[in-house]
Amino acid sequence: TVNNLGNLYANQGKLALAEQMYERALRGYEKALGAEHTSTLDTVNNLGVLYANQGKLALAEQMYKRALRGKEKALGAEHTSTLDTVNNLGNLYKIQGKLALAEQMYEQALRGFEKALGAEHTSTLDTVNNLGVLYANQGKLALAEQMYERALRGYEKALSAEHTSTLNTVNNLGNLYENQGKLALAEQMYKRALRGYEMALGADNITTYIPALNTVWGLGSLLERQADFAKARIMYSKALAGYEKVIGPDHPRCQTLREILQALTEKEAMKGIEESVNNSNRNIASRY
């Protein structure tokens, strides 16, 4: 279907094509089935996900809230399709910095998924992973680690160690370990995630796959903390090139990375001056 083609393009990072497909599908469903049919609402939800990935957060919120109202009316508050949209609203609120609202959404979704599908279902695990990200953003690092480890164990059992959902949580653990100062563990997680993405998707495709680009960014951040500025620049530049292709050069992520690269240039210059001074001091000392 046209909606499924939109999903395919979205997964490939072809967001403009995905938007065309979703909008075409939405017009068709509204005309054939009505504005409140579940197929219409599924496409509304998908448009919300797409707009969120494009940084169009106000539009994303409109889509999610429309989808949620419709699904609660048509399917009930505890239906898994309704809960998917509740989880997506949690993601959006997290991006917007509305962390208390995000936590409410995730906890509602988690309770619903555990009741409807069980503790080890992948939809449940997705929400567990999202709660981990939220706790990390709130500085609740021990709770975040518990959520990530639960999600990771579940994904490995349900999907395999190399599935992209598993790898997303591996990447998140890398971020967490970096924030905790466990740099060796962080490096292991980032490298595991990158190897896995390459095996799952192919070396060419990961250059425009947003989760893989997030891992490349994380590895760049880690290398910068280790003062390996040259390798950090390579990672940041790869991430920036990929984001520019997928979400456009004006997206906030791209702007942030350009600022990071500019700051890195200044750090490299300072490092060069310090090394030059140290070499000079050593030369002077060796004469005596």
Salt bridges, closest charged atoms under 4 A:
GLU19 OE2 - LYS56 NZ 3.57
GLU30 OE2 - ARG66 NH2 2.78
GLU36 OE1 - LYS73 NZ 3.22
ASP42 OD1 - LYS71 NZ 3.64
GLU61 OE2 - LYS65 NZ 2.98
GLU78 OE1 - LYS115 NZ 3.30
GLU114 OE2 - ARG150 NH2 2.98
GLU120 OE1 - LYS157 NZ 3.21
GLU156 OE2 - ARG192 NH2 2.94
GLU187 OE2 - LYS191 NZ 2.84
GLU224 OE2 - LYS267 NZ 2.56
ASP228 OD2 - LYS231 NZ 3.97
GLU244 OE2 - ARG258 NH1 2.97
GLU268 OE1 - ARG233 NH2 2.80
